[in-house]
Amino acid sequence: MGDEESIMNVATPKKREWPVIRVFVSSTFTDFKHERDVLHQNVFRKLELHCRARGFQFQAIVLRWGVPMEAE
């Protein structure tokens, strides 16, 4: 059974029921864009599944998300 299949068998906790692991990503408006995109598209979901399988919640906090383009 693959990691993802075994993770799907783990119950999803209610909010705040399991300890939370938070990753904060911060950068200026123009640098680190490519890296943020890669983290969002390829890494955060894997970390979420990895943490959940071990009894933790994962939260990615990217401080650039939600900032309007005009702010650049």
Phi and psi in degrees as GROMACS dihedral restraints (atoms count N, CA, C in turn):
[ dihedral_restraints ]
;  ai    aj    ak    al  type     phi  dphi    fc
    3     4     5     6     1   -73.2    20    10
    4     5     6     7     1   166.0    20    10
    6     7     8     9     1   -56.6    20    10
    7     8     9    10     1   -45.3    20    10
    9    10    11    12     1   -66.0    20    10
   10    11    12    13     1   -37.7    20    10
   12    13    14    15     1   -65.8    20    10
   13    14    15    16     1   -42.8    20    10
   15    16    17    18     1   -69.4    20    10
   16    17    18    19     1   -31.2    20    10
   18    19    20    21     1   -68.4    20    10
   19    20    21    22     1   -35.8    20    10
   21    22    23    24     1   -63.2    20    10
   22    23    24    25     1   -23.4    20    10
   24    25    26    27     1   -82.2    20    10
   25    26    27    28     1    -7.7    20    10
   27    28    29    30     1   -84.2    20    10
   28    29    30    31     1   132.0    20    10
   30    31    32    33     1   -64.7    20    10
   31    32    33    34     1   140.4    20    10
   33    34    35    36     1   -81.8    20    10
   34    35    36    37     1   127.1    20    10
   36    37    38    39     1   -75.4    20    10
   37    38    39    40     1   161.0    20    10
   39    40    41    42     1   -72.1    20    10
   40    41    42    43     1   161.3    20    10
   42    43    44    45     1   -54.3    20    10
   43    44    45    46     1   134.3    20    10
   45    46    47    48     1    65.7    20    10
   46    47    48    49     1    10.8    20    10
   48    49    50    51     1   -75.9    20    10
   49    50    51    52     1   -35.0    20    10
   51    52    53    54     1  -106.0    20    10
   52    53    54    55     1   155.9    20    10
   54    55    56    57     1   -58.3    20    10
   55    56    57    58     1   148.5    20    10
   57    58    59    60     1  -107.9    20    10
   58    59    60    61     1   133.2    20    10
   60    61    62    63     1  -109.2    20    10
   61    62    63    64     1   119.6    20    10
   63    64    65    66     1  -112.4    20    10
   64    65    66    67     1   138.3    20    10
   66    67    68    69     1  -117.6    20    10
   67    68    69    70     1   121.5    20    10
   69    70    71    72     1  -100.3    20    10
   70    71    72    73     1   129.7    20    10
   72    73    74    75     1  -120.0    20    10
   73    74    75    76     1   124.1    20    10
   75    76    77    78     1  -137.5    20    10
   76    77    78    79     1   143.0    20    10
   78    79    80    81     1  -161.5    20    10
   79    80    81    82     1   174.6    20    10
   81    82    83    84     1   -72.5    20    10
   82    83    84    85     1   176.0    20    10
   84    85    86    87     1   -68.5    20    10
   85    86    87    88     1   -30.0    20    10
   87    88    89    90     1  -102.3    20    10
   88    89    90    91     1   -27.9    20    10
   90    91    92    93     1   -92.1    20    10
   91    92    93    94     1   163.6    20    10
   93    94    95    96     1    70.1    20    10
   94    95    96    97     1     9.7    20    10
   96    97    98    99     1   -62.7    20    10
   97    98    99   100     1   -48.5    20    10
   99   100   101   102     1   -59.7    20    10
  100   101   102   103     1   -43.9    20    10
  102   103   104   105     1   -64.2    20    10
  103   104   105   106     1   -40.8    20    10
  105   106   107   108     1   -61.2    20    10
  106   107   108   109     1   -42.6    20    10
  108   109   110   111     1   -62.5    20    10
  109   110   111   112     1   -42.6    20    10
  111   112   113   114     1   -64.3    20    10
  112   113   114   115     1   -44.0    20    10
  114   115   116   117     1   -58.1    20    10
  115   116   117   118     1   -47.0    20    10
  117   118   119   120     1   -65.5    20    10
  118   119   120   121     1   -42.6    20    10
  120   121   122   123     1   -81.7    20    10
  121   122   123   124     1   -29.2    20    10
  123   124   125   126     1  -123.2    20    10
  124   125   126   127     1   -21.4    20    10
  126   127   128   129     1  -110.8    20    10
  127   128   129   130     1   -45.2    20    10
  129   130   131   132     1   -60.8    20    10
  130   131   132   133     1   -40.4    20    10
  132   133   134   135     1   -65.1    20    10
  133   134   135   136     1   -40.3    20    10
  135   136   137   138     1   -64.1    20    10
  136   137   138   139     1   -41.0    20    10
  138   139   140   141     1   -65.3    20    10
  139   140   141   142     1   -39.0    20    10
  141   142   143   144     1   -60.3    20    10
  142   143   144   145     1   -46.7    20    10
  144   145   146   147     1   -66.5    20    10
  145   146   147   148     1   -40.7    20    10
  147   148   149   150     1   -61.6    20    10
  148   149   150   151     1   -46.1    20    10
  150   151   152   153     1   -65.8    20    10
  151   152   153   154     1   -44.4    20    10
  153   154   155   156     1   -60.3    20    10
  154   155   156   157     1   -38.8    20    10
  156   157   158   159     1   -66.0    20    10
  157   158   159   160     1   -17.8    20    10
  159   160   161   162     1  -111.5    20    10
  160   161   162   163     1    12.6    20    10
  162   163   164   165     1    85.6    20    10
  163   164   165   166     1    23.9    20    10
  165   166   167   168     1  -125.0    20    10
  166   167   168   169     1   157.7    20    10
  168   169   170   171     1   -99.7    20    10
  169   170   171   172     1   148.3    20    10
  171   172   173   174     1  -117.5    20    10
  172   173   174   175     1   132.9    20    10
  174   175   176   177     1  -130.1    20    10
  175   176   177   178     1   122.1    20    10
  177   178   179   180     1   -93.6    20    10
  178   179   180   181     1   126.7    20    10
  180   181   182   183     1  -120.3    20    10
  181   182   183   184     1   103.6    20    10
  183   184   185   186     1  -104.8    20    10
  184   185   186   187     1   110.6    20    10
  186   187   188   189     1   -68.0    20    10
  187   188   189   190     1   -12.6    20    10
  189   190   191   192     1   -82.2    20    10
  190   191   192   193     1   -25.6    20    10
  192   193   194   195     1   -62.0    20    10
  193   194   195   196     1   135.0    20    10
  195   196   197   198     1    89.7    20    10
  196   197   198   199     1    -6.4    20    10
  198   199   200   201     1   -83.8    20    10
  199   200   201   202     1   125.4    20    10
  201   202   203   204     1   -63.5    20    10
  202   203   204   205     1   151.8    20    10
  204   205   206   207     1   -59.2    20    10
  205   206   207   208     1   -30.8    20    10
  207   208   209   210     1   -62.4    20    10
  208   209   210   211     1   -24.8    20    10
  210   211   212   213     1   -71.4    20    10
  211   212   213   214     1   -17.6    20    10
